[in-house]
Amino acid sequence: MIFEKAKRLFPGGVNSPARALKHLPAPLVARGASGPYLYTDRGNLIDYCMAFGAVILGHAHPKVKRAVEEQLERGWIYALLTEEEVIYAEKIRAHVPSVEKMRIVNSGTEATMNAIRLARGYTRRDVVIKFDGNFHGSHDYVLVKAGSGAATWGVPTSAGIPQDVVKLTAVVPYNDVDAFIKAVRETGDRLAAVIAEPIAGNYGLIIPDREFIKTLREETEKVGALLIFDEIITGFRVGLSGAQGYFGVKPDLTTLGKVVGGGFPIGIFGGRADVMDLVTPSGPVYNAGTFNAHPVSIAAGLAVITELETGEPYRVANQAAEKLAKGLEDIASRAGFEVVVKQLASMFQLYFKKGDVKTPQDVRESNEKLYLKLHEIAIKHGVYLTPSQYEVNFTSAAHTPDVVEQTLAALEQSFKELKREAT
């Protein structure tokens, strides 16, 4: 069995913990993917994880494949400047005007790590505010959880992170204006930056109030701190201008990833030119990487952005998510379950709970066991939902109306089975 071999080679048998699927006897093993489908050792599944949001056109999209093949014919690594990365960056800047200059790296973790380093270098301050329920990668300064109280100094969420490191990170409740203002006041002139997911996509889907996002901008400007929007998920997912376009709020720095790599490794941190000019070799804030702006990732990302510019992928993907969200509410209700379904653009998530979901605490109050059981049952009916209520489901341009109808029929059967098991 592949998983038994994998356990002898990889910690926990996987190379990223989200793939472990501990509520199942064994993780899924991928055989391939095309359009909206994953081909696995458990059969062919309609995919709503979509590589945790990295895929927006559908798996193995022919235009992306062609762009990658053409790049491979020319070569795939030079460690030199290329014309393609300039064209790519011009497109990014055209759609996200706050990103006046950028550095292209290899992952979202690299992007947020460097954005925080740059903010500290620019402001010459040391404290960063982040928010409960926001995930910014797996580096030391952001692997932090909150303690008790409205705004608390961080507690490491991973072994190997010294307390002295995370004590420079304050954790504040997400979507809580008063707690944020209080934290800014308490931090004072030590505040280098505030980093936030403008739409939270790593604790389920939490859509914040516009007042909260507006306050992030106003308060950071007052105290001379930088505002960092982590748009690894939302960038080019909720539209060409991302969440900052959706809210009409301009951050100082932005991080991008996932969609803009076309399914290949990428990360970007960028923003105001005067800030970005502090990055090496222009300035003293160090960043380097052999694989930065990798030609294959650039080729794939350029193909995706060019296709998104037509608007058609957004139309199909967004309509699919909207119909699925409404359909899930109806199916769950008829099966006798109280649920909340949140949806924005091509993102949606289901919670087994009463009321609304506006904060991470609301997510924690949801019935996670029911969600995981639904996930397990849905696989048997040919649907792969995102494997945790703390993740988000994504649609793509390959989730056509026929695929959506097939999905809803499968989920109706899944809820009926869930009802039998729950009673």
C-alpha positions in Angstrom: 0.0 0.0 0.0 1.4 3.4 -1.0 0.5 5.0 2.3 2.3 2.4 4.3 5.4 3.0 2.2 4.9 6.8 2.6 4.8 6.5 6.4 8.3 5.0 6.3 9.6 7.9 4.2 7.7 11.1 5.3 6.6 12.4 8.7 3.0 11.2 9.1 3.2 9.8 5.6 2.7 13.1 3.8 4.6 16.2 2.8 2.0 18.7 4.1 -0.3 18.1 7.0 -3.5 19.1 5.2 -3.0 16.0 3.0 -3.1 13.6 6.0 -7.0 13.4 6.2 -6.8 11.9 9.6 -10.6 11.3 9.7 -10.1 8.8 6.9 -8.4 5.4 7.2 -5.7 6.7 4.8 -5.1 9.8 2.7 -6.3 10.0 -0.9 -3.6 9.1 -3.5 -3.8 11.2 -6.6 -3.5 9.5 -10.0 -4.2 12.6 -12.1 -6.6 15.5 -12.6 -8.5 17.2 -15.4 -11.0 20.0 -15.5 -13.1 19.7 -12.3 -12.0 16.1 -11.6 -9.5 14.4 -9.4 -8.5 10.9 -10.3 -7.7 9.0 -7.1 -7.3 5.6 -5.6 -10.8 6.1 -4.3 -12.2 6.8 -7.7 -12.9 9.9 -9.8 -14.1 12.9 -7.7 -15.5 16.3 -8.5 -12.9 18.5 -6.8 -13.8 21.5 -4.7 -10.5 21.8 -2.9 -8.8 22.7 -6.2 -5.3 22.5 -4.6 -6.5 24.7 -1.8 -7.5 27.5 -4.2 -4.5 27.4 -6.5 -6.4 26.2 -9.5 -9.0 28.6 -11.0 -9.3 27.5 -14.7 -9.6 23.8 -13.9 -7.0 21.1 -13.6 -4.6 20.6 -16.5 -6.1 23.5 -18.5 -4.9 23.3 -22.1 -3.7 26.9 -22.4 -1.7 26.6 -19.2 -0.3 23.3 -20.4 0.7 24.7 -23.8 2.4 27.7 -22.2 4.4 25.4 -19.9 5.4 23.1 -22.8 6.6 26.1 -24.8 8.7 27.3 -21.9 10.2 23.8 -21.4 11.2 23.8 -25.1 13.2 27.0 -24.4 14.6 25.8 -21.1 13.4 25.9 -17.6 15.9 27.6 -15.3 18.4 30.3 -16.1 18.9 32.3 -12.9 18.8 35.4 -15.2 16.3 38.2 -15.9 13.7 37.2 -18.5 11.3 39.3 -20.7 8.4 37.1 -19.6 8.7 38.0 -15.9 8.6 41.7 -16.9 5.5 41.2 -18.9 4.0 39.1 -16.0 4.8 41.8 -13.5 3.3 44.5 -15.7 0.0 42.6 -15.7 0.1 42.2 -11.9 0.7 45.9 -11.4 -2.0 46.9 -14.0 -4.6 44.9 -12.0 -3.4 45.6 -8.5 -2.1 49.2 -8.6 -0.9 49.2 -5.0 1.8 46.8 -6.1 4.1 49.4 -7.7 7.1 47.1 -7.5 7.4 43.5 -6.5 9.8 40.6 -5.8 8.7 37.2 -7.1 9.6 34.3 -4.8 8.5 30.6 -4.5 5.7 30.3 -2.0 3.2 32.2 0.1 5.3 31.5 3.2 8.3 33.2 1.6 6.1 36.1 0.5 4.7 36.9 3.9 8.0 36.3 5.7 9.7 38.8 3.4 6.9 41.3 3.6 7.2 41.3 7.4 10.9 41.6 7.3 10.6 44.5 4.8 8.1 46.3 7.0 10.4 46.1 10.0 13.3 47.3 7.9 11.3 50.2 6.5 9.8 51.4 9.8 12.7 50.4 12.0 10.2 49.0 14.5 9.8 45.5 15.7 6.2 44.6 16.6 3.6 43.1 14.2 -0.1 42.7 14.7 -1.8 39.7 13.2 -5.3 38.3 13.7 -6.8 35.2 15.3 -7.8 32.8 12.6 -5.6 34.3 9.9 -2.8 32.0 8.5 0.2 33.5 6.8 2.4 30.5 6.2 4.8 28.4 8.3 7.6 30.8 9.4 8.2 31.7 13.0 6.7 35.2 13.3 3.2 34.1 12.2 2.9 30.6 13.7 1.3 32.3 16.7 -2.0 31.8 18.5 -3.8 34.2 20.8 -3.9 33.8 24.6 -6.8 35.2 26.6 -8.0 38.8 26.4 -8.8 41.2 23.5 -5.3 41.5 22.3 -2.5 39.2 23.5 1.1 38.6 22.9 1.7 35.5 20.8 2.1 31.9 22.0 4.0 29.6 19.6 1.9 27.1 17.8 4.8 25.0 16.8 7.7 23.4 18.7 11.0 24.9 17.9 9.8 28.5 17.9 11.4 30.5 20.8 9.1 32.6 23.0 11.4 35.5 22.4 10.5 35.4 18.7 6.7 35.4 18.9 6.6 38.0 21.8 7.1 40.5 19.0 3.7 39.4 17.5 0.4 40.6 19.0 -2.7 38.6 18.2 -6.0 40.4 17.9 -9.6 39.0 17.3 -10.5 39.1 13.6 -13.3 41.5 12.5 -13.3 43.3 15.9 -12.7 47.0 15.4 -12.5 47.9 19.0 -10.0 45.2 19.9 -7.8 46.3 17.0 -7.8 49.9 17.9 -7.0 49.0 21.5 -4.1 46.8 20.3 -2.7 49.6 18.1 -2.8 52.0 21.1 -1.1 49.6 23.4 1.6 48.8 20.9 2.4 52.4 20.3 5.5 53.5 18.4 6.8 49.9 18.3 4.2 48.9 15.7 6.0 48.0 12.4 3.1 46.4 10.5 -0.4 44.9 10.6 -0.8 41.8 8.5 -4.3 40.5 7.7 -6.2 38.4 5.3 -8.7 41.0 3.9 -11.1 38.1 3.4 -10.2 35.2 5.7 -9.7 31.9 3.9 -7.7 29.9 6.3 -10.3 29.5 9.0 -13.1 28.6 6.8 -14.5 31.6 4.9 -14.9 34.7 7.0 -16.0 37.8 5.2 -15.2 40.8 7.4 -17.2 44.0 7.8 -16.1 46.8 5.5 -15.7 49.0 8.6 -13.1 46.6 9.9 -11.0 46.7 6.7 -11.3 50.5 6.5 -10.2 50.8 10.1 -7.0 48.7 9.4 -6.0 51.3 6.9 -6.9 54.4 9.0 -5.2 53.2 12.1 -2.0 52.1 10.5 -1.7 55.4 8.7 -2.2 57.3 12.0 0.8 55.6 13.7 3.1 55.3 10.7 2.9 51.5 10.5 2.6 49.5 7.3 -0.6 47.6 6.3 0.1 44.2 4.7 -2.8 42.4 2.9 -2.1 38.7 2.6 -3.9 38.0 -0.7 -2.3 34.6 -1.3 -5.8 33.1 -1.6 -7.9 36.1 -2.6 -5.5 37.7 -5.1 -7.0 37.1 -8.6 -9.5 34.8 -7.0 -12.2 37.3 -6.0 -11.4 39.3 -9.1 -8.5 40.8 -11.0 -7.9 43.4 -8.3 -8.3 40.9 -5.4 -9.9 41.7 -2.0 -8.4 45.2 -1.9 -10.3 46.0 -5.1 -13.4 44.5 -3.6 -13.2 46.6 -0.5 -11.6 49.7 -2.1 -8.8 49.8 0.4 -5.1 50.2 -0.7 -2.5 48.5 1.5 1.2 49.4 1.7 2.3 45.8 0.9 0.5 42.9 -0.7 1.4 39.2 -0.9 0.1 37.0 -3.7 0.4 33.3 -4.6 -1.7 30.3 -5.6 -3.8 31.5 -8.6 -1.0 33.7 -10.0 1.3 30.6 -10.3 -1.1 28.7 -12.5 -0.7 25.6 -10.3 3.1 25.9 -10.0 5.1 27.2 -7.0 5.1 31.0 -6.7 4.8 33.8 -4.2 5.0 37.6 -4.6 5.5 40.4 -2.1 5.1 43.9 -3.5 3.7 47.4 -2.8 4.8 51.0 -2.6 7.9 51.7 -4.6 9.6 53.6 -1.8 9.2 50.6 0.5 10.1 48.0 -2.1 13.3 49.8 -3.0 14.7 48.7 0.3 14.9 45.2 -1.0 18.3 43.9 -2.2 20.1 44.8 -4.4 18.5 48.3 -4.2 18.5 48.4 -0.4 19.5 46.6 2.8 16.5 44.3 3.3 17.8 40.9 2.1 16.0 38.5 -0.2 17.5 36.1 -2.8 16.6 32.8 -4.4 17.8 30.6 -7.2 14.3 29.7 -8.1 12.8 33.2 -7.7 10.6 34.1 -10.7 11.0 30.6 -12.0 10.3 30.6 -15.8 7.8 27.7 -15.7 5.7 29.3 -12.9 5.8 32.6 -14.8 4.7 31.0 -18.0 1.8 29.2 -16.2 0.8 32.3 -14.3 0.8 34.5 -17.3 -1.4 32.1 -19.2 -3.9 32.1 -16.3 -4.0 35.8 -15.9 -4.5 36.3 -19.6 -7.4 33.9 -19.5 -8.9 35.6 -16.5 -8.8 39.0 -18.2 -11.5 37.7 -20.6 -13.9 37.6 -17.6 -15.4 34.2 -18.7 -13.7 32.1 -16.0 -15.0 34.4 -13.3 -18.5 34.2 -14.6 -18.6 30.4 -14.7 -16.7 29.9 -11.4 -18.7 32.5 -9.5 -22.1 31.3 -10.7 -21.1 27.7 -9.7 -20.2 28.8 -6.2 -23.4 30.8 -5.8 -25.6 27.9 -7.0 -23.8 25.4 -4.8 -24.1 27.6 -1.7 -27.9 28.0 -2.2 -28.2 24.3 -3.1 -26.4 23.2 0.0 -28.6 25.3 2.3 -31.7 23.8 0.7 -30.4 20.2 0.8 -29.2 20.5 4.4 -32.5 22.0 5.5 -34.5 19.3 3.9 -32.3 16.7 5.6 -33.0 18.4 9.0 -29.6 20.1 9.6 -29.1 23.6 10.6 -26.3 25.1 8.6 -24.6 28.3 7.6 -23.2 28.6 4.1 -20.8 31.5 3.4 -20.0 32.4 -0.2 -18.1 35.1 -2.0 -17.0 34.9 -5.7 -15.7 31.4 -6.3 -15.3 30.5 -2.6 -17.8 28.9 -0.3 -17.9 26.9 3.0 -20.5 25.0 5.0 -20.9 25.2 8.8 -23.1 23.0 10.9 -24.3 25.7 13.3 -27.0 28.2 14.1 -26.6 31.9 13.4 -23.9 33.5 11.3 -20.2 33.2 10.8 -18.4 36.5 11.3 -15.4 35.5 13.5 -13.1 32.6 14.1 -15.0 31.9 17.3 -18.1 31.4 15.2 -16.2 28.8 13.2 -15.0 27.0 16.3 -18.6 26.7 17.5 -19.5 24.8 14.4 -19.9 21.0 14.5 -16.6 19.9 13.0 -17.4 16.2 13.5 -20.5 16.5 11.2 -18.4 18.3 8.6 -15.7 15.7 8.6 -18.3 12.9 8.4 -20.0 14.7 5.4 -16.6 15.0 3.8 -16.0 11.2 4.2 -19.5 10.3 2.9 -19.3 12.7 -0.1 -16.2 11.0 -1.3 -18.2 7.8 -1.6 -20.7 9.7 -3.8 -18.0 11.2 -6.0 -17.4 14.6 -4.5 -14.3 15.9 -2.9 -15.0 18.8 -0.5 -12.2 20.7 1.1 -11.0 18.3 3.9 -11.7 20.6 6.9 -14.2 23.2 8.1 -11.2 25.4 8.6 -10.5 25.4 4.9 -12.5 26.8 2.0 -14.2 25.1 -1.0 -13.3 26.6 -4.4 -15.0 26.4 -7.8 -13.3 26.9 -11.2 -14.1 27.7 -14.8 -14.4 23.9 -15.2 -17.4 23.7 -12.8 -20.0 24.1 -15.5 -23.8 23.9 -14.7 -23.8 20.2 -15.5 -21.0 19.6 -13.1 -22.8 21.6 -10.4 -26.1 19.7 -10.9 -24.2 16.4 -10.6 -22.6 17.7 -7.4 -25.8 18.7 -5.8 -27.4 15.3 -6.6 -24.4 13.6 -5.0 -24.5 15.9 -2.0 -28.3 15.3 -1.5 -27.5 11.5 -1.2 -24.6 12.3 1.1 -26.8 14.4 3.4 -29.4 11.6 3.5 -26.7 9.1 4.5 -25.4 11.6 7.1 -28.8 11.9 8.6 -29.1 8.1 8.9 -25.8 7.9 10.7 -26.5 10.9 12.9 -29.8 9.4 14.2 
